[in-house]
Amino acid sequence: MFKHPLSRHAWLFWVAAWLVLGAGLGLRDPWPADEPRFALVAKQMVETGQWLFPHRGVELYSDKPPLFMWTEAVSYLITGNWRVAFLLPSLLAALGTLWCVVDLGRRLWTTRVGYYAGWALLTTLHFAYQAKKAQIDPSVVFWITFANYGLLRHLLTGPAWRWWALGWFAAGIGVITKGVGAIALLMLLPLALAALLRPLQARLAPDGFGARALAWVRMPVRVGVGDPRFWLGPLAFAVAVSLWLAPMVLVATQAGDPGYQVYLNDILFRQTAGRYAKSWDHPQPVWYHLGVMFSMWLPLMLALPWALRAWGRRLGRADARYLLPLAWWALVIVFFSIPSGKRDVYILPALPMACLMFAPLLPGILRRAWPRRIALGFTVALVAAMLGVGLSMWFGDPKFEARLIAERGFTDHGRALAAGVTAIGAWGAACLLWSGRRRPVRAMVATLCGVWVCYGLLITPVLNDSSSARGVMTRAAQRIGADVELGLVAWKEQNLLMSQSRTVNFGFRMGWQKQLELGLAWQARAPDARVLFVQAPAVPDCVDRGKAEMIGRSNRREWWLVPYAARTGCPAAPPLPRNEDDHEYD
């Protein structure tokens, strides 16, 4: 079993991975919160040629380094299709992460263990869900996992100084992807601590409690600080970071544009150390990430009760194959638990190493009766939930259909969505019938793979018009015609990205009141050729709703077209009908 990298088991795994992760590619547009933002920045890079200092509309975008947006822009230059290009980096990054885990498991244990690790990662809800989104996180997970791969290739199977340097380089690329790529280097912290404690352990009595507690410092791993090749790692890290940082700092300091200096200060300090030390969004309790692991890391974490004792025995033997990844996993959790701001994706980089730690134990665990029963119960619950939701949508309360129509603008009373959810449940039921009680794990894996394939092929196309801004922007373009300009007020990134008219914006982070003031002045200079596109809370009371037009709902927001004729004595700066604290940036 698993004797050759291209055995039928390998083919099955990689075909399944392509289907699970790639299903739906090209069938939807970017969805909020983050996807339209990054796609818009990438699109403006292609259109303007300004790649070093990305823009969101007329403003510089300094929330994130530009590397991920570069990959989206390059993907577009290769494919010529934004629906494919914006998701392609996440797809390739997820496949790369799977390769790292499979190959590392193969090298540290056996080929069979490598594919167990791959299946564990592919079927974990958190990984598949994020891999099918065009956020930065799948890419940063790949770079961090690749960095771990390079470091462990050297530390556990080496010496392999090229992989050592490549691991550091990948960590540097992770830094210019999202700033947190350096957490891969926490893998070296247990080794540094072991080097400090090793003299103390040597002075203790061999049978004493202290010596036994410090036995792990004798794990058979040497970093090789005395070898000049050690410094290839830090050098490679510096080179990787400098690929973006050096030209950006040079241009920002020499250009003489104060906007570039603001960009430099924001992205280097406020968005990195400032965000970590004084988080200003997503406040959560210190134990938040434990809840994420026990909910979003299913079904992997169902095996935890049986894994804990096995890990304890292996750590007692100072097995570095377990000690280093497990210590790194714990350090990542601690690192992201310190700041008050927390999101579930923050600890996603720890998941590949967690799957690697479970993989050698899974063959034994899955032969036990209770883990198999739990796998069967998990699958039955998932299938029952999908069938229940789908059939309830089809035969259920008309008020529910009315809410769907109001929120999503469905013209088929939500029947296509109900059919898609029911199809997922039907697939799961077929998997259960096919496997029966004898192969519950196969039923669980097949069901989970089918969930994501059906989601990509059946669910996302149905939700696309209401989840993206395509529907409302298409209607706006048809309504105003090709010769009229559209001015965006209180807009979201998806509006500018999906606009099919000649479009003007007046800033994004600028307050709604100021956007409205600039928009009214812009429209007044060519009343017959300019229409404002305004989010409902920013439509002032001086606008005649009878002459304006509510053009549609998108992303739970209502949007209005305001022609010049709808302005009934509007002053230069009319007050907003709602407090501007309602302005949301996500």
Protein Blocks (a to p, Z undefined) as FASTA:
>chain_A
ZZbfkbmklmmmmmmmmmmmmgoghpaccddfklmmmmmmmmmmmmnopaklccehjbcc
fkbcfklmmmmmmmmmmnopaklmmmmmmmmmmmmmmmmmmmmmmmmmcmklmmmmmmmm
mmpmklmmmmmpccfklmmmmmmmmmmmmmmmmmmmmccfklmmmmmmmmmmmmmmnopm
mmmmmmmmmmmmmmmmmmmmmmpcfkbmklmmmmmmmpccdehlmpmklmmmmmmmmmmm
mmmmmmmmmmmmmnopaklmmmmmmmmmmmmmmmmmmccbhiacfklmmmmmmmmmpckl
mmmmmmmmmmmmmmmnopaklmmmmmmmmmmmmmmmmpmbdcfklmmmmmmmmmmmmmmm
mmmmmmpmklmmmmmmmmmmmmmmmmmmmmmmmmmcfklmmmmmmmnopaklommmmmmm
mmmmmmmmmmmmmnommlmmlmmmmmmmmmmmmmmmmmmmmmmmmmmmmlmmmmmmmmno
pmbccddehiafklmmmpcbdcddebjklcfklmmmmmmmmmmmmmmlcccdddfklmcf
klcfklmccfbdeehiacddddfklpghiafbdcdfbdfklpcfZZ
